[in-house]
Amino acid sequence: MTNATDQHHLGSTTHWWETAVVYQVYVRSFADANGDGIGDLAGITSRLPYLADLGVDALWLTPCFPSPQHDHGYDVADYFDIEPAYGDLAIFDTMVSRAREHGIRILMDVVPNHCSWDHEWFKAALAAAPGSPERERFYFRDGRGADGSEPPNNWQAVFGGPAWHRVVDADGTPGQWYLQTFTPQQPDWNWGCADVVDYFDRMITFWFDRGVDGFRVDAVAVLGKAPGLPDAPPVPDDVRPTDRALRNPHTHFRPEGHDVWRRWRKLVDGYSAEHPGREVFTIAEAYTPRQPEVLLQFQNHEEFHQVFAFDFMLAPWNVHDLRESIDATVRALSPEGLVPAWTLNNHDAQRAVTRYGRADAHDPASWTGNNLVYTDAPIDLDLGARRARAIAMILLALPGSAYLYQGEELGLPEVLDIPAEARQDPIFFRTNGAEIGRDGCRVPLPWTTAEDGAHGFSPIGSAAPWMPQPSAWGQYAADAQDGVDGSMLELYRRAISVRRRHGDLRGGALRWIAVEHPTLLAFERGEITVLLNVGSDPVELSGIVDGTTRVVVASDPETSSASVLPPDTAIWLARTDPT
């Protein structure tokens, strides 16, 4: 075997979440137990054996709090209860208990930047007078202009349009404006208000006491606003609506937000210290494209335990960018003794099968710096599935934790042709259809090939699913892949099983292998050698690996030897079988 180079040590991995495989459940779309066409907690509970067989260590639930569902749960009306369409607190407690019996922990999704306009505190603010304590919990301001008809500043919303919404007072006249970084249905909390700080302290402890083991924290980059709320610098006209807000230095990566995260870290670590046998943690969503120094502003020993390493998810299909996305993240975190959290998919991103199947997937110019993909390139789903299988093996071989998104283990593609009348993502409406949004990765899962009950998503005879499934959705069904050699599901099961049992893939160093072939990515984790060929031609492996090395897992089911690596294929090699 060739000499390894650029060795990265991440220190000891002593916390469960540092090497966990976490499965994201988009609650509305996972499994519907009561037949109303909407996924629910009882549905999740019924599928726990499937998740245990997959081998995951924890579930991350998208927000399941009461919500009017203008942004499907990310507009929270009550942080201390369960959305009635999903169940209630008793059903939630049962799910947590049953999951624990399967060795699966539960993570919740908390939204601290904003709530729903149905939240009781916001309703009270609307009913109160300007300058009142009720309005101090949010960002209410007078408008500009002689009659106050202009927004207080020029800020733009992340989902398109202005970031301010004007209220109508009780007498029917226009009143103040309030800040809404995403949509009018999601007013921003004012974290300079002590009421808000105390409210979330109590919320975190409430759910930890119910057995929750951690929180994924939403949209951390926008919490905290510049004092005085000054105008944002001009943005070129050709910048997309959903990118304009990201250019505002007065709302992104603010120091005011870090005060909150330091407080939370003390609370979370204190809870673990006070409850022997519990080890709770937080992981943040912060898009920091190719800025590892910004990543470290959030993931450190005083703020978040982990932050998603999104550069890997956003890397084009070529060796240079894939390696740099891994190397830069590990290089930034390892000196601090910190561990990455990797992912390929989530509820905000086009699914990997579609992204990697694009004809321009190798081209950095076709990839944006956020979670949405803007390209009209032709898509080859067979090629995309082949690449998605290969990159999943890289994900599961990297040091740190791996976050999966429901359905990626089934090889689901993005659904791009959802009719306009069926779309529900606020991005679609706020941009007047200029951007189709994220509905395509949120279509309910197919569990069975039979069409009854929306391919097993709901009981037979149920209401139609809240988002329509494609007519060919059954080909991806879990029962069509269960036990089938070479299926995407069985590949995930096999790779996660090897990862779980083999210490080299749970901890220790990542060592890059020096190879001259331009389409080959190669590294070692202990005695496991990991190879990925991103090219369109086979790669001869003589001189890279020796003849005594055996294939442990291969993304291409026809690859059984370590002599030649087919195109768009990954393999794990070892001198002994780790199973």
Order of alpha helices (4+ residues) and beta strands (2+ residues): beta-beta-alpha-alpha-alpha-beta-alpha-beta-alpha-alpha-beta-beta-beta-alpha-beta-alpha-alpha-beta-alpha-beta-alpha-alpha-beta-alpha-alpha-beta-alpha-alpha-alpha-alpha-beta-beta-beta-beta-beta-beta-beta
